[in-house]
Each structure stands twice: as structure tokens, then as C-alpha cells.
Amino acid sequence: MLTNMSLFSRVSWMPYRLTGLLRTFLFIVCMLGSAAEAASQETPLLSGGMAFFTRTDGGNTSYVLTTSPVLAAPLGKSFLIESRANLLEDFSPTKSGYDTSHFTGLSYLQLDYLATPHLTISAGYFLTPFGTYNERLSAIWIGNFQDSPLIFPIGIGTGSSSGFMVRGSAFSTQNYSIDYAAYFSCNSTNEQFQATRATGGRVGVYFPKKGLEVGTSYTRSLGETETNSYGVHLWWQPIDTPLRVRTEYAHSAHAAGYWIETDYRLSHFGGPESLIGRIEPVFRWQQFFRNSPDPTDGLPSVDTNQVEFGLNYRLPHEIRILTSYGRQFTPVGDLNTWRTGVVYRFLFPAWKGKS
């Protein structure tokens, strides 16, 4: 049995009622319409992705249709509203037809205040800034693999936090730059904005001449039992090459693990728009270690090793074809995983902006 949750199932941790989501978006649209009449603003943008995925785990196949729209709406020169929704439809073949399930939810809905060039203050419902995968790679049009890493739930609680966050670039030179993020989250049981009480943050150092970033993350859960989670990450993209290497380690009270991922686009064969130059081989290796049982943390229940090979193809007009094969090794049995998918990235103005 596959012990880790998929990328699309982790984007929304709980099923949400569609009517509640629609009310939320209608409120945003009305608020932005009123603000547009009151103040000059840049053009709001709608972006995101649509995808069709197939998944086969040990002979069991399912099909997923998903749409993930993103709204970025400036309010004047200092404020910005950001939001991302996720709408999923899952089909699994049975002897009598198909079993279906539906998921609708928000990944984030936040108001940003651009206080200074080095400080942005956010309030609302935001992606928890722990590690790199949650904020940078969880969007369906960015990640190389359908599945998120085995250690993905460590340090992020429900995936999003409800409260306040500060972030920005603390210091920057030609040789290096330091970025930071810190947050406090309240406990929320609201069906649209579920979050746990926690605090933490992330610090990273980037060396532009080497294409290297290293950083560390920390989260302290402030529930009935206070626990600590910490992690480190390294991203490396050698200058003037299409090679990318990403790796991350995370540790919690009950588990620990790491993942390392590489991709290499064959753009040196005739350029990135050539037939061969659009091909991108990808690879990921993971190890997960269970220290003690915890059925509520969303992590595998046993020690797990997993290796994945993929071949992605970038078509024109922001379309990607994703394919991968993986083998999972656990004490309770091994498992083959097959993944295919087509992802389309879109971007257009929400409405005409003022000149």
C-alpha cells in the first residue's frame, strides 16, 4: 500500500464544501471591485494550472482532473491580495463502474503589505514557510513529480497557517543574499481555513555566482503537546547549465527523512525549443525513518525507501507532459508506482486595469 499522500491530495488536507468556497471568492471579487473604484491599481491577474493525471499503485489505477486558479490583485501600490484554490475530481475504476470523490479548498488567501523593500507583512491564510516544497514546488504546474515528498507534512501542520507572517530580504550584495520568513499561526477549525497553533520560520542564504542556496527551517507546535520540527535544504543550479539539484532534510518528534531530486533539460541539443531540447529527465530518491507511531501526522507508518525516474516533455503554450516510474520499499512489502499527466499553465488579466 502506498504510504505517502499525493501532491494533489496534500494541497487540500480536508474536503471543503463548494458553496463555502464560492462565497469566499464572491467576497473577494466584490471587495476588489469596490477597491478598484476607490483607488488606482495595477491589473489583477488570474493564473494557475489545469491537469489530468493517471496514477497506478500496485495495479490499482485512478484518474484525476484538477484545476488550481491563482488570484493576484494589487490594491494601490502597497497592498496585494493573493489566493489559490484547488478543485479536484477523482475517478477509480471498479467492477460496476467508477468510484468518484470530490475535493474543493483553498491553499491560501492572504493580504500582503509591502512595507519596505526588505519587509512584507502578510495576514490571513498562507502557506506555512517550512522547508522549500510547500511554497515553491507544490503547485501542479511547477513540480517535476505528481507526488510530494514522503516528509512533506513535517513542520507544516495542515499545510497552511492562519495568522501573521513577515518575510523579505534581510541583506543583499553581489556575492550573497539572505532571505527570511517568520510566522505565528492561531488554531482554526473553520472548514475553509483549518490551521494549528504554531510558530516558526525559515532563513536562507543564496550565492548567485555559484547558483547555490542553503537554508534552515524551524516550527514549534503550540498545541496540547508542544513539539519541535526542524529542517535544512540545499538548492544548486550551476551557472550556464540546465542541471538542477534540490535536497531537503526534516526531523519531527516522531519521524525524520530526506529527499534529493535532480532534473536536466536537454536544451544543448538544438536549443530549448528544439524537439530534443524540450525533453527533461528527472530523478528523485527518498528515505523516511519512523521513530515512534503517530497516526495523526500524515506520514508513512513504517520506514520507507523510494526511488523515482521520470521523463517530462515541455510543449509550446505552457503545456507539459509528465511521466514517471517509482519503486517503494518498506518492511511490509514493496510497491511499483506509475504516473502520467498533462498540465497546462494559464495566465491572463482578471479584468482591464486602469491606465
Backbone hydrogen bonds, N-H to C=O, Kabsch-Sander energy under -0.5 kcal/mol:
donor,donor_aa,acceptor,acceptor_aa,energy
7,L,146,Q,-0.9
10,R,6,S,-1.7
11,V,7,L,-1.2
12,S,8,F,-0.7
13,W,11,V,-0.5
16,Y,104,T,-0.8
21,L,17,R,-1.6
22,L,18,L,-2.5
23,R,19,T,-2.1
24,T,20,G,-1.8
25,F,21,L,-2.4
26,L,22,L,-2.7
27,F,23,R,-2.0
28,I,24,T,-1.9
29,V,25,F,-2.6
30,C,26,L,-2.5
31,M,27,F,-2.4
32,L,28,I,-2.7
33,G,29,V,-2.5
34,S,30,C,-2.1
35,A,31,M,-2.1
36,A,32,L,-2.4
37,E,33,G,-1.2
38,A,34,S,-1.2
39,A,35,A,-2.1
45,L,72,A,-2.6
46,L,348,F,-3.0
47,S,45,L,-0.5
47,S,70,V,-2.7
48,G,346,F,-1.3
49,G,68,S,-1.4
50,M,344,Y,-2.2
51,A,66,T,-2.6
52,F,342,V,-2.0
53,F,64,V,-2.7
54,T,340,T,-2.8
55,R,62,S,-2.5
56,T,338,W,-2.4
57,D,60,N,-2.6
58,G,56,T,-0.6
58,G,336,N,-2.3
60,N,57,D,-1.7
61,T,59,G,-0.6
62,S,55,R,-2.4
63,Y,91,F,-3.2
64,V,53,F,-2.7
65,L,89,E,-2.5
66,T,51,A,-2.3
67,T,87,L,-2.4
68,S,49,G,-3.0
70,V,47,S,-3.7
71,L,83,S,-2.9
72,A,45,L,-2.3
73,A,81,I,-2.7
75,L,79,F,-2.7
76,G,74,P,-0.5
78,S,75,L,-0.5
79,F,75,L,-0.9
80,L,112,D,-2.0
81,I,73,A,-2.5
82,E,110,Q,-2.5
83,S,71,L,-1.9
84,R,108,Y,-2.0
85,A,69,P,-2.2
86,N,105,G,-2.8
87,L,67,T,-2.6
88,L,103,F,-3.0
89,E,65,L,-2.4
90,D,101,S,-2.6
91,F,63,Y,-3.3
92,S,99,D,-2.6
94,T,97,G,-3.2
97,G,94,T,-0.8
99,D,92,S,-2.9
101,S,90,D,-1.7
103,F,88,L,-2.0
105,G,86,N,-2.1
107,S,84,R,-2.8
108,Y,84,R,-1.2
109,L,125,Y,-3.0
110,Q,82,E,-2.6
111,L,123,A,-2.7
112,D,80,L,-3.5
112,D,110,Q,-0.5
113,Y,121,I,-3.0
114,L,78,S,-3.0
114,L,112,D,-0.5
115,A,113,Y,-1.7
115,A,119,L,-0.7
116,T,119,L,-1.9
119,L,116,T,-1.3
120,T,167,R,-2.7
121,I,113,Y,-2.5
122,S,165,M,-3.4
123,A,111,L,-2.0
124,G,163,G,-2.2
125,Y,109,L,-2.7
126,F,124,G,-0.6
126,F,161,S,-2.3
128,T,159,G,-1.5
130,F,128,T,-2.1
136,R,132,T,-2.2
137,L,132,T,-0.5
137,L,133,Y,-1.8
138,S,133,Y,-1.2
142,I,139,A,-1.9
143,G,139,A,-1.7
148,S,5,M,-0.5
152,F,149,P,-1.6
154,I,151,I,-1.8
156,I,153,P,-1.5
157,G,153,P,-0.6
159,G,156,I,-2.6
161,S,126,F,-3.2
163,G,124,G,-2.3
163,G,161,S,-0.6
164,F,184,F,-2.0
165,M,122,S,-2.4
166,V,182,A,-2.7
167,R,120,T,-1.9
168,G,180,Y,-1.9
170,A,168,G,-0.7
170,A,178,I,-2.0
171,F,178,I,-1.3
173,T,176,Y,-2.9
177,S,206,Y,-1.8
178,I,171,F,-3.0
179,D,204,G,-2.3
180,Y,168,G,-2.4
181,A,202,R,-1.9
182,A,166,V,-2.7
183,Y,200,G,-2.5
184,F,164,F,-2.3
185,S,198,A,-3.3
186,C,162,S,-3.3
188,S,195,A,-2.6
195,A,188,S,-2.1
198,A,185,S,-1.6
198,A,196,T,-0.5
199,T,220,R,-1.8
200,G,183,Y,-1.6
201,G,218,Y,-2.5
202,R,181,A,-2.6
203,V,216,T,-2.3
204,G,179,D,-2.3
205,V,214,V,-3.3
206,Y,177,S,-2.8
207,F,212,L,-3.3
210,K,207,F,-1.2
211,G,207,F,-1.3
212,L,207,F,-1.7
213,E,235,W,-3.0
214,V,205,V,-2.3
215,G,233,H,-2.0
216,T,203,V,-2.4
217,S,231,G,-2.7
218,Y,201,G,-2.5
219,T,229,S,-2.8
220,R,199,T,-3.3
221,S,219,T,-0.5
221,S,227,T,-2.5
222,L,197,R,-3.0
226,E,224,E,-0.6
227,T,221,S,-0.8
229,S,219,T,-2.7
230,Y,251,H,-2.1
231,G,217,S,-2.0
232,V,249,Y,-2.1
233,H,215,G,-2.2
234,L,247,T,-2.5
235,W,213,E,-2.6
236,W,245,V,-3.0
237,Q,211,G,-2.9
241,T,238,P,-1.4
244,R,263,D,-2.2
245,V,236,W,-2.6
246,R,261,E,-2.9
247,T,234,L,-2.2
248,E,259,W,-2.2
249,Y,232,V,-2.8
250,A,257,G,-2.4
251,H,230,Y,-2.8
252,S,255,A,-3.3
256,A,289,F,-2.1
257,G,250,A,-1.9
258,Y,287,Q,-2.3
259,W,248,E,-2.0
260,I,285,W,-2.2
261,E,246,R,-3.4
262,T,283,F,-2.5
263,D,244,R,-1.8
264,Y,281,P,-1.8
265,R,242,P,-0.8
266,L,279,I,-2.5
267,S,265,R,-1.7
269,F,266,L,-1.4
270,G,268,H,-1.1
271,G,267,S,-1.4
274,S,271,G,-1.5
277,G,269,F,-0.6
278,R,274,S,-0.9
279,I,276,I,-2.0
280,E,312,N,-2.7
282,V,310,G,-2.4
283,F,262,T,-2.4
284,R,308,E,-2.2
285,W,260,I,-2.3
286,Q,306,Q,-2.6
287,Q,258,Y,-2.1
288,F,304,T,-2.8
289,F,256,A,-3.4
291,N,254,H,-2.1
291,N,289,F,-0.6
292,S,254,H,-1.6
297,D,294,D,-1.3
304,T,288,F,-1.8
305,N,329,F,-2.4
306,Q,286,Q,-2.2
307,V,327,R,-2.0
308,E,284,R,-2.5
309,F,325,Y,-3.0
310,G,282,V,-2.6
311,L,323,T,-2.0
312,N,280,E,-2.4
313,Y,321,I,-2.4
314,R,278,R,-2.1
315,L,313,Y,-0.8
315,L,319,I,-2.5
319,I,315,L,-1.0
320,R,343,V,-2.7
321,I,313,Y,-2.8
322,L,320,R,-0.5
322,L,341,G,-2.7
324,S,339,R,-2.4
325,Y,309,F,-3.1
326,G,337,T,-2.9
327,R,307,V,-2.4
328,Q,335,L,-3.2
329,F,305,N,-3.4
330,T,333,G,-0.5
333,G,330,T,-1.4
335,L,328,Q,-2.2
337,T,326,G,-2.8
338,W,56,T,-2.5
339,R,324,S,-2.6
340,T,54,T,-1.9
341,G,322,L,-1.7
342,V,52,F,-2.0
343,V,320,R,-2.7
344,Y,50,M,-3.0
345,R,318,E,-2.7
346,F,48,G,-2.1
348,F,46,L,-2.5
350,A,44,P,-2.3
351,W,44,P,-0.6
354,K,41,Q,-0.7
